[in-house]
Amino acid sequence: MNKGKLFVISGQSGVGKNTILKKILVNHPEFHRVVTFTTRDPRPNEIPGEDHFFVYPEKFKEMIENNEFIEYAKVHDEMYGTPKEQVEEVLNAGRNAIMEIDVQGTMQVKKILPEAVLIFIKYEEGDLEQSIRHRIKNDQERGETTEEEIRCRIVSAQKEAEYEKYYDHVVTNPEGKPDEAVKEIEKIIGGQK
């Protein structure tokens, strides 16, 4: 039996990675979505076990000590990690998996699973700050966002852009047109099967 492929979607803070991932999964129900663990609280409309597994910091630390993650990283003062067992089971069963993680985690995945297909999502060229403010304002799933959180995301997005060169593919997510980014990613997926 052939081993499945792992597709990793990552990119700049607030660029719409989760929106893109959800659209890809609707179009490709044969893909397994890797559900990551996090120590942050669920956002409105997030479903535990579907969007993330939400755990206390103590449990997360225990999982690190038990070597249960392929990767883990601190992002915006919260911990995120990809469960090793879930990924191995899916890939060994010959199924393709797709996941959305931060750039730090992606660099760890690249070292451990060099055959993973890494896709970086970025903003259109232009005013990064304005784009982030607009997206956060229109993202009702996030709930209230403070000015400090917005500034933090802007700084993060600038730093994350520096990682673009380490990815197999780079896709721009045009403002208000995520279906264009989805089409580009589907071409990448189609070329990897």
N, C-alpha and C positions, 0 to 999 in steps of 0.2 A: 504494500500500500504506500502511495506517495504521501509524504509529509505535507501538511498545509503550509500556507504562507502567512506571515504576520505583517500587516500594514499598520504603520504608526503615523497618526496624524498629530502634528504639533505645530507650533507657530507663535505668533505674537499675541500678547494678552488682549482679550476682548475682540479678536478678529473674526469670531464666528465659528470656531472649530466645532463646537458642540452642535450647532445648527446644521453644519455641513455633514457631520457624522450621522445625525439622525436621518437626514435625507438619503444618504448613501444606504443606510440600513433598510429604509423603506423600499428602495430600488433593488436591494440585494439581500433578501431575507436569508439566503444561504450562508451569509457571513455571521460569524459569532462575534458579538460585541464583548470585548474584555471589560469587565466591571472592576474598577480600581477601588482601593480603600482610601479613606481620608479621615482626618480628625476634625474637619470643619463641620459646622451644622448644615443640615439640608437647606437649600433655598426653597422658596415657594414653588410648588409644582414638581419638585424632584421626588423621585420614588426610590426609597432605600432598596438596594439589591438590584436595581435597574440602572440608575444613574451612577451611583457609588454605593459602597458599603460604608456606612458611617459608624466609626468606632471612637472610643475614648483614647486619649494619648497613651494611657498605660497599656491598653491592648495593642496599640500600634507598636509600641516599644517592644513588647513581648514577641510580636510577629517578626520584628527585625532580628531580635536575638535568636529566634528559631529558624532564621534564614528562609522565610516564607515569601520573600519578594524577589522578583527579577530586578526591580529597580525601586528606589524610593527617593523622595526629595522633599525639601521644605519649600513651599511656594506661598507667598503672601501670608507668612506666619502660621501656616497649617501644613501638616504632613500628608503626602499622597504616596501610594505605592501600588505596584502591579503584582497581583498574586501569581507566583511561579506555577503552582499546581494547575490552576485554571488554564493558563496559556499552554503548558505542556500537554495536557489532556486533549485540548482542541486540535492542536497541530499534529499530534501523534495519531489522532483519529482521521487525519487527512482533510480536515476542514480548514478553510481560511478564517483568520481572525483579524479584527480591526479594533484599534483603540486610539484614544485621544489622551496624550500626556504632555507634560511641559518639556521644554528643551533640555533641562538637566537630566530628566529621566530618559529622554530619547538617547542622549549620549551614552548612558549606562547600557541601554538596550543594544545599541550598536556594538558595544564591546562584547556583550554576552551572546547576542544573536546577530552576527554580521550579515546573515541572509535576509533579515527583516528589511522591508521596503519603507524607507523614511520619506514622509511627505511634509514639507514645510508650507504653512499657510501664512500669507502676509497681506498687509494692507496695500491698497493702491498707492502709487507715488503721490506725494502731496503732503498736506498738513496732518501729521499723525495725531496731534493733540485733538484737533477738531473731529477727526474720524472716531477716535475713542470716545470722546464726549457724546457724540451723536449716537453711537452704537449702544453705549451704556444707558443713555436716556431712553432709548427705544426698546431696551431689553427688560420687559416686565418680569421675567422669571427671576432676575437678580434681586428684586425688591429695591429698597432704598439704598443708594450709594452715596457715601460722604465725599466731600471734596478731597479729603486725604486719600481715600481709596482710589479715586480717579487719578490723582497725581502719581500714586504708587503704580498704577497700571500703565501710565504713560512712560514712566522710567523703565518699568519691566519690558514693555514693548520695544523700547529703544535698545535695551541690552539683548533681548531675544533675537533681534534682527541680525546680530553679529554671528549667530549660529547657522544662518541660512546656508552657508557654504559647505556644511557638513552633511547635508541631506541629499538623497538620491534625486528628489524632484522638488521644485518650488512652484507653488500655485498662488496666484493673486485672487483674493476674494473681493470683487468689486462692490462698492457700497450699494446696498439694497438689491444685489443680484447674486445671491449665494448659489443659484442654480448653475451659473456659469462656472463657478469653482467646482461644483459637484460634477459637471460634465468633464472637466479636465481631469479630476481624480478618477472618474470612471474609465477614462482612456488609459490612465496609468495602470489601474487594476486589470483592465482587459489585456494589456500588453504583458502582464506578469503571470497570467494563468498558464 
